Amino acid sequence: MSYLNDFISLIYPSLCAACGDVLLMNEKTICTSCLFHLPKTNYHKYKDNPISKTFLGRINIESAASIYYFTKSGNVQNMIHEFKYKGDKKIGIYLGKMYGNELKHSDIFNKIDVIIPVPLHPKKVKKRGFNQSKVFADGLSISMNKPVNINSLIRTYSSESQTRKSRFNRWENVKEIFSIQHPENLTNKNILLVDDVITTGATIEACGSLLLEIEGVKLFIVSIAVASN
């Protein structure tokens, strides 16, 4: 079997999700060079970091963090494109497991009770085949040993694309499209709300404001990447 796998690897080599180079035998999903050079934020180490500050006066969160800075035409964008639009779910699982291992050792994020991914509308899930935030959350769950809840925060309407909207228009586009089911299941929980990329934070704000209406909830936020100015 190993000979067959070696032969298949010669014809169809595994490529780095970020830069596209061929992965070496001991590398998985992302090459060693990209793991070293991709622009990490390290925000999970600091409670009052720039992402957390973007939500000041909007929603009352404990802290927020992202793995990487997102820039157009960069390798982080390449990686997210492969994951989100080409359906390579192993990227999301890999990133979730990797970051979850860091979060569980963080004094800020190590008290999480439950992980909730930003939901997609069922029509979007059917079209894409998966919810990228849910896949990332599954990876986090493996490392953090915390459950993923996809039944409490529900997307009730399918909104337009957010890509070309201003911050105000993004908020108008999402503020009434989510709802909470069985809030009693989340009472007094430390919730980790998970998205793929944070840009203006409008989607997180809409979801978070609903979750924070539940008694005793403390809200933490994590994403794969945050838009870099």
C-alpha positions as a Python dict, from the first residue, in 0.01 Angstrom:
ca = {
    (1, 'M'): (0, 0, 0),
    (2, 'S'): (285, 241, 79),
    (3, 'Y'): (428, 190, -271),
    (4, 'L'): (87, 271, -418),
    (5, 'N'): (58, 584, -206),
    (6, 'D'): (409, 691, -312),
    (7, 'F'): (318, 637, -677),
    (8, 'I'): (-5, 838, -642),
    (9, 'S'): (187, 1116, -467),
    (10, 'L'): (425, 1138, -762),
    (11, 'I'): (136, 1187, -1004),
    (12, 'Y'): (-87, 1393, -776),
    (13, 'P'): (141, 1558, -519),
    (14, 'S'): (-10, 1728, -216),
    (15, 'L'): (25, 2105, -240),
    (16, 'C'): (54, 2370, 28),
    (17, 'A'): (-285, 2536, 78),
    (18, 'A'): (-120, 2878, 106),
    (19, 'C'): (161, 2899, -151),
    (20, 'G'): (85, 2599, -376),
    (21, 'D'): (429, 2441, -346),
    (22, 'V'): (459, 2063, -321),
    (23, 'L'): (447, 1945, 39),
    (24, 'L'): (735, 1739, 170),
    (25, 'M'): (673, 1398, 323),
    (26, 'N'): (649, 1526, 680),
    (27, 'E'): (436, 1832, 594),
    (28, 'K'): (57, 1844, 610),
    (29, 'T'): (-177, 2099, 451),
    (30, 'I'): (57, 2398, 497),
    (31, 'C'): (429, 2388, 422),
    (32, 'T'): (688, 2466, 687),
    (33, 'S'): (788, 2789, 515),
    (34, 'C'): (431, 2922, 517),
    (35, 'L'): (376, 2816, 878),
    (36, 'F'): (676, 3034, 961),
    (37, 'H'): (605, 3327, 729),
    (38, 'L'): (225, 3365, 720),
    (39, 'P'): (134, 3687, 907),
    (40, 'K'): (18, 3574, 1252),
    (41, 'T'): (-156, 3821, 1480),
    (42, 'N'): (-88, 3653, 1818),
    (43, 'Y'): (-394, 3844, 1944),
    (44, 'H'): (-505, 3549, 2158),
    (45, 'K'): (-226, 3647, 2398),
    (46, 'Y'): (-366, 3997, 2461),
    (47, 'K'): (-719, 4068, 2586),
    (48, 'D'): (-734, 4429, 2466),
    (49, 'N'): (-603, 4378, 2115),
    (50, 'P'): (-702, 4568, 1797),
    (51, 'I'): (-982, 4322, 1708),
    (52, 'S'): (-1134, 4346, 2054),
    (53, 'K'): (-1123, 4725, 2029),
    (54, 'T'): (-1323, 4724, 1702),
    (55, 'F'): (-1622, 4598, 1900),
    (56, 'L'): (-1603, 4863, 2175),
    (57, 'G'): (-1936, 5040, 2198),
    (58, 'R'): (-2095, 4779, 1972),
    (59, 'I'): (-2116, 4457, 2175),
    (60, 'N'): (-1974, 4366, 2513),
    (61, 'I'): (-1722, 4091, 2440),
    (62, 'E'): (-1452, 3946, 2664),
    (63, 'S'): (-1192, 3927, 2387),
    (64, 'A'): (-1145, 3852, 2018),
    (65, 'A'): (-862, 3698, 1817),
    (66, 'S'): (-767, 3577, 1470),
    (67, 'I'): (-488, 3352, 1355),
    (68, 'Y'): (-373, 3560, 1058),
    (69, 'Y'): (-392, 3902, 899),
    (70, 'F'): (-582, 3894, 568),
    (71, 'T'): (-452, 4095, 272),
    (72, 'K'): (-572, 4081, -87),
    (73, 'S'): (-360, 3862, -316),
    (74, 'G'): (-165, 3726, -21),
    (75, 'N'): (-112, 3363, 76),
    (76, 'V'): (-371, 3384, 353),
    (77, 'Q'): (-628, 3481, 91),
    (78, 'N'): (-512, 3191, -127),
    (79, 'M'): (-557, 2950, 162),
    (80, 'I'): (-904, 3074, 254),
    (81, 'H'): (-1010, 3064, -112),
    (82, 'E'): (-901, 2699, -137),
    (83, 'F'): (-1095, 2622, 179),
    (84, 'K'): (-1409, 2827, 130),
    (85, 'Y'): (-1468, 2817, -245),
    (86, 'K'): (-1285, 2505, -361),
    (87, 'G'): (-1415, 2292, -78),
    (88, 'D'): (-1089, 2175, 76),
    (89, 'K'): (-1231, 2117, 423),
    (90, 'K'): (-911, 1968, 560),
    (91, 'I'): (-768, 2323, 561),
    (92, 'G'): (-1035, 2439, 805),
    (93, 'I'): (-991, 2136, 1028),
    (94, 'Y'): (-613, 2177, 1026),
    (95, 'L'): (-629, 2546, 1115),
    (96, 'G'): (-888, 2482, 1385),
    (97, 'K'): (-683, 2208, 1548),
    (98, 'M'): (-369, 2419, 1530),
    (99, 'Y'): (-529, 2731, 1679),
    (100, 'G'): (-737, 2539, 1929),
    (101, 'N'): (-417, 2403, 2076),
    (102, 'E'): (-298, 2761, 2131),
    (103, 'L'): (-631, 2883, 2268),
    (104, 'K'): (-659, 2610, 2530),
    (105, 'H'): (-327, 2727, 2674),
    (106, 'S'): (-431, 3093, 2667),
    (107, 'D'): (-526, 3254, 2997),
    (108, 'I'): (-794, 3446, 2806),
    (109, 'F'): (-960, 3169, 2603),
    (110, 'N'): (-908, 2862, 2820),
    (111, 'K'): (-1243, 2888, 3001),
    (112, 'I'): (-1467, 2833, 2696),
    (113, 'D'): (-1776, 2615, 2752),
    (114, 'V'): (-1916, 2587, 2401),
    (115, 'I'): (-1819, 2678, 2043),
    (116, 'I'): (-2079, 2832, 1810),
    (117, 'P'): (-2000, 2891, 1442),
    (118, 'V'): (-2163, 3179, 1255),
    (119, 'P'): (-2442, 2996, 1070),
    (120, 'L'): (-2510, 2991, 698),
    (121, 'H'): (-2861, 2970, 558),
    (122, 'P'): (-2952, 2609, 466),
    (123, 'K'): (-2974, 2708, 98),
    (124, 'K'): (-2615, 2836, 108),
    (125, 'V'): (-2497, 2523, 289),
    (126, 'K'): (-2665, 2307, 26),
    (127, 'K'): (-2507, 2505, -257),
    (128, 'R'): (-2155, 2516, -108),
    (129, 'G'): (-2176, 2175, 56),
    (130, 'F'): (-2060, 2293, 400),
    (131, 'N'): (-2039, 2587, 639),
    (132, 'Q'): (-1675, 2697, 651),
    (133, 'S'): (-1715, 2842, 1003),
    (134, 'K'): (-1855, 2509, 1124),
    (135, 'V'): (-1559, 2318, 979),
    (136, 'F'): (-1314, 2557, 1148),
    (137, 'A'): (-1514, 2518, 1470),
    (138, 'D'): (-1489, 2138, 1442),
    (139, 'G'): (-1112, 2168, 1431),
    (140, 'L'): (-1112, 2396, 1735),
    (141, 'S'): (-1335, 2147, 1915),
    (142, 'I'): (-1091, 1862, 1861),
    (143, 'S'): (-803, 2047, 2027),
    (144, 'M'): (-1002, 2231, 2292),
    (145, 'N'): (-1224, 1934, 2378),
    (146, 'K'): (-1532, 2156, 2381),
    (147, 'P'): (-1867, 2089, 2208),
    (148, 'V'): (-1981, 2264, 1891),
    (149, 'N'): (-2340, 2392, 1906),
    (150, 'I'): (-2514, 2446, 1571),
    (151, 'N'): (-2872, 2433, 1700),
    (152, 'S'): (-2899, 2751, 1909),
    (153, 'L'): (-2790, 3029, 1671),
    (154, 'I'): (-2992, 3003, 1351),
    (155, 'R'): (-2981, 3193, 1024),
    (156, 'T'): (-3342, 3258, 928),
    (157, 'Y'): (-3292, 3452, 604),
    (158, 'S'): (-3041, 3426, 323),
    (159, 'S'): (-2872, 3766, 287),
    (160, 'E'): (-2692, 3918, -8),
    (161, 'S'): (-2316, 3897, -42),
    (162, 'Q'): (-2130, 4122, 202),
    (163, 'T'): (-1820, 4165, -13),
    (164, 'R'): (-1884, 4513, -158),
    (165, 'K'): (-2094, 4664, 120),
    (166, 'S'): (-1999, 4944, 358),
    (167, 'R'): (-1993, 4880, 733),
    (168, 'F'): (-2338, 5038, 780),
    (169, 'N'): (-2486, 4848, 486),
    (170, 'R'): (-2335, 4522, 612),
    (171, 'W'): (-2505, 4581, 947),
    (172, 'E'): (-2837, 4660, 777),
    (173, 'N'): (-2793, 4342, 571),
    (174, 'V'): (-2749, 4106, 867),
    (175, 'K'): (-2908, 4259, 1176),
    (176, 'E'): (-3242, 4076, 1145),
    (177, 'I'): (-3144, 3749, 979),
    (178, 'F'): (-3038, 3551, 1288),
    (179, 'S'): (-3241, 3407, 1575),
    (180, 'I'): (-3181, 3212, 1896),
    (181, 'Q'): (-3342, 2875, 1966),
    (182, 'H'): (-3359, 2726, 2317),
    (183, 'P'): (-3163, 3003, 2492),
    (184, 'E'): (-3185, 2809, 2819),
    (185, 'N'): (-2917, 2574, 2682),
    (186, 'L'): (-2669, 2863, 2677),
    (187, 'T'): (-2745, 3026, 3012),
    (188, 'N'): (-2429, 3123, 3204),
    (189, 'K'): (-2202, 2985, 2930),
    (190, 'N'): (-1869, 3117, 2806),
    (191, 'I'): (-1934, 3111, 2431),
    (192, 'L'): (-1670, 3110, 2158),
    (193, 'L'): (-1830, 3260, 1846),
    (194, 'V'): (-1643, 3152, 1534),
    (195, 'D'): (-1623, 3303, 1183),
    (196, 'D'): (-1385, 3260, 891),
    (197, 'V'): (-1282, 3621, 822),
    (198, 'I'): (-1358, 3937, 1021),
    (199, 'T'): (-1383, 4250, 807),
    (200, 'T'): (-1614, 4516, 954),
    (201, 'G'): (-1743, 4278, 1221),
    (202, 'A'): (-2110, 4336, 1124),
    (203, 'T'): (-2199, 3967, 1113),
    (204, 'I'): (-2027, 3898, 1445),
    (205, 'E'): (-2203, 4200, 1596),
    (206, 'A'): (-2543, 4078, 1480),
    (207, 'C'): (-2486, 3725, 1613),
    (208, 'G'): (-2316, 3840, 1931),
    (209, 'S'): (-2586, 4088, 2026),
    (210, 'L'): (-2842, 3805, 2026),
    (211, 'L'): (-2621, 3570, 2227),
    (212, 'L'): (-2553, 3842, 2484),
    (213, 'E'): (-2927, 3874, 2551),
    (214, 'I'): (-2907, 3531, 2718),
    (215, 'E'): (-2861, 3541, 3094),
    (216, 'G'): (-2503, 3506, 3213),
    (217, 'V'): (-2341, 3469, 2870),
    (218, 'K'): (-1981, 3582, 2825),
    (219, 'L'): (-1875, 3614, 2463),
    (220, 'F'): (-1540, 3542, 2302),
    (221, 'I'): (-1468, 3569, 1929),
    (222, 'V'): (-1225, 3385, 1704),
    (223, 'S'): (-1168, 3379, 1328),
    (224, 'I'): (-916, 3240, 1085),
    (225, 'A'): (-822, 3585, 963),
    (226, 'V'): (-889, 3955, 1014),
    (227, 'A'): (-881, 4211, 737),
    (228, 'S'): (-561, 4414, 748),
    (229, 'N'): (-586, 4788, 689),
}
